[in-house]
Amino acid sequence: MRTVYALLVGIDDYPGLPLRGCVNDVRAAENWLRNRSSPATRIRTLYDAEASRAAVLAALEEHLGDSGPGDTALLWFSGHGSQSPTADPGEATGWSQALVCHDSLMPGGQPVLRDTELGALLDGIAARGTHVVAVLDCCHSGGATRQDTAGPPGAAVRGVPWQPWWHTAAGPGARDGGGEQVPEPGRHVLLAACRPQELAHEDVLDGRVRGYFSHALLGALDRLGPTAAYGELHALTEARVRALSHVQHPELRGPEDGGFLSGDPVPVSPFLLRHTAWGWEVNCGAAHGLRSPGAEFTLLGDAGARTVVVREVRAESALVDPVGWQPTDGDRQLAHAVTPSALAFPPAAVTLSGETVAVRLVAEAVAEVPALTLAPAEPPPSAISAGDEVPLPSANGAADALRLRVEAGGGWARVSGGAGHPVPELPLRSPADAARVADCLAHIARWHHIRDLANPDPLLSSLVRITVEETAVGSLRHSADGEIVCGYTPDGREPQVRVGIHNHAGRHLWAVLLDLTDGYGSSPHLFEGEFIGDGRVGWARRGEPVWLRLPPGRSVVRGAFTRDWLKVIVAEDELNIAPFRLPAWSPAAPSGARRSMAPAGGGGLLRLVAAGAGGGRDAGGPAYGAGRWGTAQVVVRTEV
């Protein structure tokens, strides 16, 4: 049975730089934990002078370290945070963060607790099978960048200037381990009060001095319950903090669909609707492919099929208005799962050919998927007479829409037309088989939408680039068609490279690096979203080598190869990266991409339909956030 091991640290009594709300925050968190009926909770608290560096480290190792597989380890810290310059290539901004313990402000006192040191300790616990959560309510808690910001009038900040006597040797090991090009296990989840370049604030809230973040997070937990998904919890918390301060942005680093205090998968939509100081907002914007006002989103799990319509498209989100329904106060207190029901994407055009009955089965399945449209039939094989050709409607997609083909017959369907590795033949003997074929087509279409995503205004795109650098393992060359070709070693070892994202935009940019494989998968695991300083490089896997290899099931023989499209998406603000996650296509585990709407719960994937009136790229450039987001992409071919 799961046990929650909680270490709660609150420090107000800093020598020379006192705070007023940190102990209040942690006592409130303690009360919230003790008022829960399950699971069992073991709590250790460290307040003010108790929270020396030695005591915090001992509690991390001894108390949280007592947790085991299936348990949860929670660190909640409210106090001062700081940052210092670093030459670590894994820190994309040149600055690292630290927690300030009680004795860290004393002349000649103990050093701060650096992020590399803390991260290694937390990840070490997580590697044993424990779900580890860190809640940090302090300045610079989201990462390591430098930017001066002014807080709201009257609000105190939870940060102190960097002091040179705090410098210590690098922490024990990097935060990324192994050499696998897969999402790495054993990582902690971070709920942070602010972006790395920002300050966290406290003020009088509900009659007591509280930190904006802790107050908002506990309020969201009261509304959503302890099993809420991290994505929903973060969405509500950020909205509340942003209403109090426009210069503080809470961050989440971890799975959007993991349950708080458990990490167990929670069925959620990639897109959420919430009420903010600016009105109703959906975390889907131009950088996700949303092009123009007028697009609709439908609330999932809602018997009334309530919808909202986009009135303003931003780079990272969209402002929307409810249509035909009046939100209640209860609606405003929740994050609602939504699915797009009209996006400015041309559907993939599907051409069918083959045996009449089989073609009809696939045509009926394709007609149920808004991401697809039927194109005029190609000339049928010689075995099929002209009279047997199935009449199909014309495609209404754009001229440059993706074109897929299905040849059906003999109890099998052969899908082609995508840019990835050939899809294995799929059984086609029943409507259920035909639905599986349509699912495959929708999956390929979604993959192409991600791969081909680009801002019509190329300004920001021209200021970022991706580099792939050779290491001592494997070879690297550039082909005439622009691909980066990485070769296995003569003795059969997989090539290793270093992948960098270069920012020349003149300001900090947030970036995510997607690995789009030729198995029709998309993953942000190489660089899951963080800020990169101007003139600096964000390294995939924090500078550790990226291993390139043939996918499982493909023989490592001379001439064999695979392709990866490495795509960086940059923006001035964080993006919702959930829509960019796409598992590789597998006949044994279809993606569900054909289920564009699922009012009963499930699905949650994009419904991609043709653009309505007013869409497209009118002369003069895009009407939304020009220059606020951009992309860069390289193609890597790994060959034997």
ROVOMI-16305 format. One line per field, with one value per residue (C-alpha): residue number from 1; residue in three letters; x, y, z. Coordinates in steps of 0.001 Angstrom, whole numbers, plus 500000, padded with zeros to 6 digits. Example, Ala and Ser with C-alpha at 12.3 -4.5 7.8 and 13.67 -1.06 7.14 Angstrom:
BEGIN
nr	1 2
rest	ALA SER
x	512300 513670
y	495500 498940
z	507800 507140
END
This chain:
BEGIN
nr	1 2 3 4 5 6 7 8 9 10 11 12 13 14 15 16 17 18 19 20 21 22 23 24 25 26 27 28 29 30 31 32 33 34 35 36 37 38 39 40 41 42 43 44 45 46 47 48 49 50 51 52 53 54 55 56 57 58 59 60 61 62 63 64 65 66 67 68 69 70 71 72 73 74 75 76 77 78 79 80 81 82 83 84 85 86 87 88 89 90 91 92 93 94 95 96 97 98 99 100 101 102 103 104 105 106 107 108 109 110 111 112 113 114 115 116 117 118 119 120 121 122 123 124 125 126 127 128 129 130 131 132 133 134 135 136 137 138 139 140 141 142 143 144 145 146 147 148 149 150 151 152 153 154 155 156 157 158 159 160 161 162 163 164 165 166 167 168 169 170 171 172 173 174 175 176 177 178 179 180 181 182 183 184 185 186 187 188 189 190 191 192 193 194 195 196 197 198 199 200 201 202 203 204 205 206 207 208 209 210 211 212 213 214 215 216 217 218 219 220 221 222 223 224 225 226 227 228 229 230 231 232 233 234 235 236 237 238 239 240 241 242 243 244 245 246 247 248 249 250 251 252 253 254 255 256 257 258 259 260 261 262 263 264 265 266 267 268 269 270 271 272 273 274 275 276 277 278 279 280 281 282 283 284 285 286 287 288 289 290 291 292 293 294 295 296 297 298 299 300 301 302 303 304 305 306 307 308 309 310 311 312 313 314 315 316 317 318 319 320 321 322 323 324 325 326 327 328 329 330 331 332 333 334 335 336 337 338 339 340 341 342 343 344 345 346 347 348 349 350 351 352 353 354 355 356 357 358 359 360 361 362 363 364 365 366 367 368 369 370 371 372 373 374 375 376 377 378 379 380 381 382 383 384 385 386 387 388 389 390 391 392 393 394 395 396 397 398 399 400 401 402 403 404 405 406 407 408 409 410 411 412 413 414 415 416 417 418 419 420 421 422 423 424 425 426 427 428 429 430 431 432 433 434 435 436 437 438 439 440 441 442 443 444 445 446 447 448 449 450 451 452 453 454 455 456 457 458 459 460 461 462 463 464 465 466 467 468 469 470 471 472 473 474 475 476 477 478 479 480 481 482 483 484 485 486 487 488 489 490 491 492 493 494 495 496 497 498 499 500 501 502 503 504 505 506 507 508 509 510 511 512 513 514 515 516 517 518 519 520 521 522 523 524 525 526 527 528 529 530 531 532 533 534 535 536 537 538 539 540 541 542 543 544 545 546 547 548 549 550 551 552 553 554 555 556 557 558 559 560 561 562 563 564 565 566 567 568 569 570 571 572 573 574 575 576 577 578 579 580 581 582 583 584 585 586 587 588 589 590 591 592 593 594 595 596 597 598 599 600 601 602 603 604 605 606 607 608 609 610 611 612 613 614 615 616 617 618 619 620 621 622 623 624 625 626 627 628 629 630 631 632 633 634 635 636 637 638 639 640
rest	MET ARG THR VAL TYR ALA LEU LEU VAL GLY ILE ASP ASP TYR PRO GLY LEU PRO LEU ARG GLY CYS VAL ASN ASP VAL ARG ALA ALA GLU ASN TRP LEU ARG ASN ARG SER SER PRO ALA THR ARG ILE ARG THR LEU TYR ASP ALA GLU ALA SER ARG ALA ALA VAL LEU ALA ALA LEU GLU GLU HIS LEU GLY ASP SER GLY PRO GLY ASP THR ALA LEU LEU TRP PHE SER GLY HIS GLY SER GLN SER PRO THR ALA ASP PRO GLY GLU ALA THR GLY TRP SER GLN ALA LEU VAL CYS HIS ASP SER LEU MET PRO GLY GLY GLN PRO VAL LEU ARG ASP THR GLU LEU GLY ALA LEU LEU ASP GLY ILE ALA ALA ARG GLY THR HIS VAL VAL ALA VAL LEU ASP CYS CYS HIS SER GLY GLY ALA THR ARG GLN ASP THR ALA GLY PRO PRO GLY ALA ALA VAL ARG GLY VAL PRO TRP GLN PRO TRP TRP HIS THR ALA ALA GLY PRO GLY ALA ARG ASP GLY GLY GLY GLU GLN VAL PRO GLU PRO GLY ARG HIS VAL LEU LEU ALA ALA CYS ARG PRO GLN GLU LEU ALA HIS GLU ASP VAL LEU ASP GLY ARG VAL ARG GLY TYR PHE SER HIS ALA LEU LEU GLY ALA LEU ASP ARG LEU GLY PRO THR ALA ALA TYR GLY GLU LEU HIS ALA LEU THR GLU ALA ARG VAL ARG ALA LEU SER HIS VAL GLN HIS PRO GLU LEU ARG GLY PRO GLU ASP GLY GLY PHE LEU SER GLY ASP PRO VAL PRO VAL SER PRO PHE LEU LEU ARG HIS THR ALA TRP GLY TRP GLU VAL ASN CYS GLY ALA ALA HIS GLY LEU ARG SER PRO GLY ALA GLU PHE THR LEU LEU GLY ASP ALA GLY ALA ARG THR VAL VAL VAL ARG GLU VAL ARG ALA GLU SER ALA LEU VAL ASP PRO VAL GLY TRP GLN PRO THR ASP GLY ASP ARG GLN LEU ALA HIS ALA VAL THR PRO SER ALA LEU ALA PHE PRO PRO ALA ALA VAL THR LEU SER GLY GLU THR VAL ALA VAL ARG LEU VAL ALA GLU ALA VAL ALA GLU VAL PRO ALA LEU THR LEU ALA PRO ALA GLU PRO PRO PRO SER ALA ILE SER ALA GLY ASP GLU VAL PRO LEU PRO SER ALA ASN GLY ALA ALA ASP ALA LEU ARG LEU ARG VAL GLU ALA GLY GLY GLY TRP ALA ARG VAL SER GLY GLY ALA GLY HIS PRO VAL PRO GLU LEU PRO LEU ARG SER PRO ALA ASP ALA ALA ARG VAL ALA ASP CYS LEU ALA HIS ILE ALA ARG TRP HIS HIS ILE ARG ASP LEU ALA ASN PRO ASP PRO LEU LEU SER SER LEU VAL ARG ILE THR VAL GLU GLU THR ALA VAL GLY SER LEU ARG HIS SER ALA ASP GLY GLU ILE VAL CYS GLY TYR THR PRO ASP GLY ARG GLU PRO GLN VAL ARG VAL GLY ILE HIS ASN HIS ALA GLY ARG HIS LEU TRP ALA VAL LEU LEU ASP LEU THR ASP GLY TYR GLY SER SER PRO HIS LEU PHE GLU GLY GLU PHE ILE GLY ASP GLY ARG VAL GLY TRP ALA ARG ARG GLY GLU PRO VAL TRP LEU ARG LEU PRO PRO GLY ARG SER VAL VAL ARG GLY ALA PHE THR ARG ASP TRP LEU LYS VAL ILE VAL ALA GLU ASP GLU LEU ASN ILE ALA PRO PHE ARG LEU PRO ALA TRP SER PRO ALA ALA PRO SER GLY ALA ARG ARG SER MET ALA PRO ALA GLY GLY GLY GLY LEU LEU ARG LEU VAL ALA ALA GLY ALA GLY GLY GLY ARG ASP ALA GLY GLY PRO ALA TYR GLY ALA GLY ARG TRP GLY THR ALA GLN VAL VAL VAL ARG THR GLU VAL
x	500000 501295 502785 503486 506794 506650 509496 508112 510606 509538 512003 511024 513800 516674 519455 519199 516585 513494 510316 506823 504727 506878 506079 502397 502628 504211 501852 498949 500491 500958 497295 496192 498212 497034 493382 493558 492168 494524 497125 499192 501406 504699 505592 508806 508883 511821 511006 513353 516577 515816 516274 520052 521736 522881 519393 517730 520222 519843 516044 516206 518444 516975 513277 512454 515065 512957 510367 510307 508710 505090 505471 505539 508239 507158 509520 507762 510134 509097 511905 514559 515968 519024 520970 524630 526635 527784 529880 527860 526902 523733 522411 521071 521069 524442 522827 521958 519405 519740 517645 518806 518903 518678 522436 523329 523000 525425 528930 531059 527925 527008 526577 523221 521648 522330 519916 522345 522868 519174 518194 520613 519219 515591 516263 518176 515062 512864 515147 514093 510479 509242 507097 508971 507414 509199 507092 509389 508012 511054 512684 514268 512610 511747 515309 518396 518261 518892 516414 515623 511907 509853 507227 503701 503411 503731 504646 507806 510090 511540 515024 518415 521410 524040 526990 530430 531167 528291 530147 530671 531955 529592 526992 527330 526570 524490 520731 520398 521774 522181 522567 519191 517270 514028 512193 514401 512879 513367 512883 511172 508244 508753 506009 507790 506575 508047 510134 513886 514443 511674 511064 508435 506236 504317 501649 498570 496054 492873 494107 497578 500882 501205 503227 501241 502175 501598 498262 497122 498353 496608 493449 493587 494100 491016 488955 490322 491122 494348 494135 494098 496356 499453 498409 495043 496590 499209 496638 494486 497467 499043 495760 495415 499034 498841 495759 497869 501086 501788 505524 505316 504588 504454 506012 505436 508203 506819 503985 500832 498745 500252 498164 499348 501035 500794 502096 499534 498265 495079 492961 493246 492937 496046 494042 492490 490004 490354 489156 491881 492146 491802 488699 488372 491567 492550 496208 496270 497735 499439 502470 500182 498749 495746 495538 492555 489619 486448 487828 485697 486527 484082 484137 484801 482737 479900 476407 475421 478256 479097 481439 483668 484792 488212 488210 491963 494883 498127 501381 500882 497138 493789 491156 487695 484054 481344 478639 475042 475791 476510 479470 478809 481110 481837 482910 485377 486991 487912 490107 487974 489250 488420 489015 489277 486275 487379 491020 492621 494312 493625 492602 494727 493344 492934 492776 491319 491748 491229 488345 484925 483747 487057 487184 483657 484624 487561 485558 482900 485545 487418 484182 483900 487296 487402 491195 490652 488788 488249 489985 488933 489710 492848 492565 491763 494076 493643 491836 489015 486840 485865 482327 483535 485164 483608 482414 483932 483494 486169 488680 487991 491386 494051 496131 499181 497370 498942 497886 497673 496752 495123 495118 492558 492058 492695 491795 494556 495030 498283 498762 501281 502043 503561 507143 508008 508911 506432 503498 502973 499929 496818 494025 490828 487987 485492 484325 486577 489561 488557 488396 491956 493039 491379 493126 496456 495700 494699 497858 500050 498158 498722 502431 502722 500907 503541 506462 505270 504303 505830 505124 504168 506192 509794 511314 511865 512550 515545 517090 517326 519115 519827 523308 524250 527876 530030 531519 534185 531589 530321 530705 528887 528598 526212 524496 523769 520053 520641 520375 522824 524048 525324 526954 527474 531076 532771 532373 528608 528303 525491 526606 526471 526048 525526 522466 522342 519655 521243 519407 520346 517067 518432 516329 515527 513433 511574 512256 511190 512995 510837 512193 509892 510819 510100 507905 505439 506211 506881 508527 509959 512235 515521 514795 511454 510975 513042 514443 517639 519573 520442 523596 523594 523024 520510 521939 519749 519994 521918 524965 525014 525380 522267 522423 521136 520082 517795 514381 513634 512686 514895 517942 521320 522695 524727 522565 519821 518803 516260 515367 514675 513292 514611 512275 512661 509706 510596 508400 508574 506361 506020 503923 501648 503734 501099 499801 503298 503473 502596 503560 504993 502299 501750 499016 498923 498289 496486 496733 493034 493637 490415 488350 488361 485607 484785 482072 482147 485772 488701 490166 491277 493272 493033 490027 491513 489107 489304 489674 486468 485848 488434 491263 494391 497293 496075 498455 500374 501258 499571 497276 498420 501548 504007 507509 506417 507148 509189 510615 513795 514285 516998 516775 519135 519672 521219 522665 524684
y	500000 503463 505633 509342 510442 514251 516610 520116 522971 526552 529339 532907 533684 534375 536480 539939 538995 537695 536525 536334 533734 530632 528956 529730 528038 524887 524621 524885 522118 520022 520507 519526 516311 515409 515959 513319 509919 507991 506976 506763 509815 510208 513862 515535 519331 521713 525301 528292 527488 523759 523965 524092 522698 519632 519012 519348 516957 514466 514564 514093 511068 509511 510428 510598 507900 505500 505404 502437 501202 502258 505012 508788 511186 514839 517763 521089 524038 527638 530118 532050 530920 532180 531762 531830 531766 528388 526998 523775 523212 521516 524845 526573 530052 530045 530268 527572 527720 526960 526659 528890 527057 528862 528935 529836 533591 533677 534997 531908 529768 526654 526695 526758 523551 523629 522227 519622 518316 518349 516877 513985 513183 513267 511291 508719 508137 508030 505457 502975 503121 505907 508692 511877 515364 518622 521724 524763 528180 530400 532665 531084 527769 526836 526538 528657 531941 535563 538414 541338 541647 543950 542484 543723 546749 545725 542114 540696 538496 535132 535479 536868 538044 535487 535556 534299 532394 530057 528504 524772 522013 520501 518129 514350 513517 514940 514989 512872 509365 506441 506606 505531 507758 507102 508933 508338 506657 507654 511408 513643 515928 519652 522123 525483 528897 530755 530614 530342 534035 535248 536081 534472 536731 536713 539055 539114 536596 535675 537574 535977 536433 533629 532829 533378 529928 527838 529557 528966 525369 524345 526084 524124 520883 521666 522140 519238 516713 514807 512626 515553 515333 517519 519323 520387 521303 523473 525148 526306 527289 529368 531152 532171 533333 535279 537083 538267 539026 539318 538781 535359 532229 528858 525929 522196 519785 516298 514299 516315 513153 511926 512009 514238 512241 509047 509600 507091 507849 509926 510139 513765 515731 517425 520680 522380 525240 527526 530926 533573 537292 537695 535524 531933 530466 527194 526093 525626 528378 529229 527127 524077 524793 526958 529566 531888 532926 530933 527522 525588 523466 521052 520182 516475 514378 516894 515649 519044 519102 522670 524522 527585 529575 531170 534972 535607 533349 533803 531941 529604 529800 531078 533274 531793 532628 530190 529677 529062 528483 530588 529476 529167 530063 526339 526231 529043 527074 524075 523150 521545 518967 520044 518761 520871 520455 522830 523602 525265 522082 520593 516964 514241 513156 509371 507534 504016 501256 497503 495108 496704 495296 496011 499536 500211 499058 501458 504287 504029 504073 507016 509000 508897 510570 514368 514242 512435 513033 510742 511652 510583 506929 506066 503816 500377 497394 495400 492733 495182 496307 499923 499055 497836 501114 502573 506169 508383 512080 514568 515805 519280 519795 522201 521449 520789 518503 515206 512442 508893 505743 502470 499401 496918 493293 489694 490361 492959 496730 498334 501942 504185 507836 508893 510023 507376 503709 501523 500450 496660 495253 495433 492821 493884 491454 493383 496906 496710 496031 498970 501218 500126 501167 504566 504905 504282 506933 509485 508721 509328 512548 513820 512996 514978 517952 518067 517551 520232 522821 526200 529864 531683 534603 533283 535986 533995 530797 532477 533245 529667 526658 523025 521539 517859 517338 514267 512454 509767 507050 506659 508863 511969 513550 515822 514413 516295 516400 518101 515128 514592 511013 509243 505846 502849 502024 499178 496929 497576 500240 502786 506338 509016 512745 515984 517999 521719 524415 527814 530994 534203 536046 538786 537564 534465 531920 528881 525790 522170 519674 517007 513728 512608 509060 507280 504916 507841 508717 512129 512725 515779 513685 515088 518652 518802 522536 525206 528665 529256 532482 534828 533700 530404 526773 524400 520881 517820 515564 518381 517737 513969 512034 511252 507635 506856 503342 501324 500736 497346 494768 496106 494060 495724 494813 496768 499391 499428 502907 504953 508651 511105 514574 516785 519764 522636 524873 528138 530803 533699 531809 528147 525961 523074 520123 517418 517675 516964 513537 510752 507101 505271 503573 499945 497654 496014 499294 501792 505424 506221 509189 508462 509155 512898 513458 511348 512940 509905 510444 509012 510207 513733 513815 516474 516640 518003 519381 521766 525458 527443 530821 533374 530862 530661 533050 536391 538873 540874 537955 536312 538262 536481 537020 537482 536599 535210 531605 529767 526426 524857 521305 518916 515371 512769 509519 506721 503962 500804
z	500000 499086 501824 501344 502889 503143 503985 504592 504891 505705 506495 507445 509935 507564 509153 507601 504948 506767 505069 506586 504790 504297 507599 507019 503626 504952 507923 505477 503369 506511 507479 503967 504162 507679 506763 504033 504937 502642 501823 504998 505480 507309 507740 508849 509205 509392 510347 510459 512364 512142 508370 508185 505102 507045 508438 505027 503426 506260 506002 502241 502562 505707 505659 501962 501426 503524 500763 498446 495230 495028 497652 497181 498364 498619 499191 499851 500275 500980 501462 499609 496282 494461 491252 490285 487050 485817 482992 482945 479280 480470 481787 478674 480227 481998 485438 487955 490767 494445 497588 500434 503752 507099 507664 504064 504698 507609 506785 506586 506786 504853 501076 499394 498113 494365 491827 490515 494032 494890 491524 491927 495377 494234 491073 493083 495188 492071 490452 493145 491986 494262 492810 493750 493750 494562 495297 495408 496385 496002 493435 490328 491201 487619 486375 485780 483856 484613 484147 486410 487184 489342 491610 492312 494617 498238 497558 499100 497006 497961 496582 497483 495455 494663 497084 495974 499200 498369 495460 495851 493654 491095 492462 492254 488662 485887 486061 482933 482936 480631 476903 475614 473247 475131 477937 480928 484017 487612 487328 489850 489085 489738 490578 490696 491795 488834 485711 486193 485419 487721 491367 493578 495721 498975 500340 502566 501174 503040 506105 506372 504610 502090 499038 495864 494552 497690 498325 494745 494616 497838 496643 493399 495338 497428 494253 492203 494914 495653 492532 490097 487069 487189 484014 485434 488778 487101 484839 487765 489903 487156 486403 490063 490370 487097 488427 491367 489477 485763 486365 488043 485995 487806 485959 485728 484785 484581 483030 482395 482761 486018 489188 492031 494825 492777 489271 488035 484526 484504 481323 480237 477035 475606 475754 478779 479124 482149 483307 483679 484271 480485 480213 479032 477604 475924 475941 472166 470002 466749 467653 467814 464372 465302 462574 462841 465039 464629 465583 468043 471090 472709 476408 476927 479302 479019 478218 476844 474318 475302 472957 472954 469909 469457 469329 469554 468661 470569 470082 473029 473699 472460 474096 473608 474272 475414 472798 473867 477558 480619 482790 486511 489382 489672 486024 486681 489492 487323 484376 481673 479191 475650 472146 468990 466732 463991 463297 460295 459113 455702 456091 454568 451196 451024 447706 447746 445203 445057 445591 445746 449092 450815 449443 450678 454174 454317 452738 455433 458186 456649 456381 460187 460713 460338 459889 456575 453348 450382 447135 443642 443045 441135 438074 439506 439062 435889 437857 438552 435683 435229 436224 439598 440557 443693 443223 445887 446685 445729 448256 449587 451157 450033 446967 449134 451598 452547 450159 451456 449584 450570 448344 449639 448666 449577 453216 453612 453371 452252 453438 451669 450999 454322 454710 457301 457180 455249 457403 457614 455839 457998 458167 456402 456924 459065 459955 463026 460769 458563 461633 462454 458939 459410 462763 461039 458401 461057 463036 459981 459249 462789 462565 459334 460874 463626 461238 458822 461459 460564 461253 458020 459388 459355 461590 464768 462811 461160 464549 465831 464405 465243 465054 465125 466112 465742 468741 468942 468274 464707 461657 460427 456998 455112 452030 448826 449642 452993 455320 458167 457749 460871 460475 462730 463613 461667 464718 464892 467616 467336 466478 469139 468465 470360 469403 470152 469855 469132 470117 468258 468853 471108 474056 476042 474189 475435 473316 472946 470702 469079 467779 464964 464028 460777 462800 463027 466621 468138 471516 473330 475552 474189 475372 477130 477208 478938 478336 476350 476858 474016 472251 474140 473245 474750 474529 474100 477162 478899 476777 477137 473858 471868 470714 467229 466340 464144 465735 467297 464715 461920 461076 461564 458151 455648 453937 456563 457729 459666 459723 462538 461950 464765 465085 467527 468359 470092 471651 474054 476525 477438 475181 476043 474809 475359 471748 470439 472116 469707 470199 467224 465165 466055 464711 468135 469970 467723 468753 468832 466542 464652 467800 467372 469899 472904 475066 477341 478202 476171 472952 473474 470273 467630 465395 462215 459634 456726 457462 457461 455907 456842 457194 455091 454632 453395 451788 454339 456599 459545 461798 464942 467055 464198 465307 468686 467770 465199 464145 462796 461576 460427 459067 460527 458639 460686 458530 458789
END
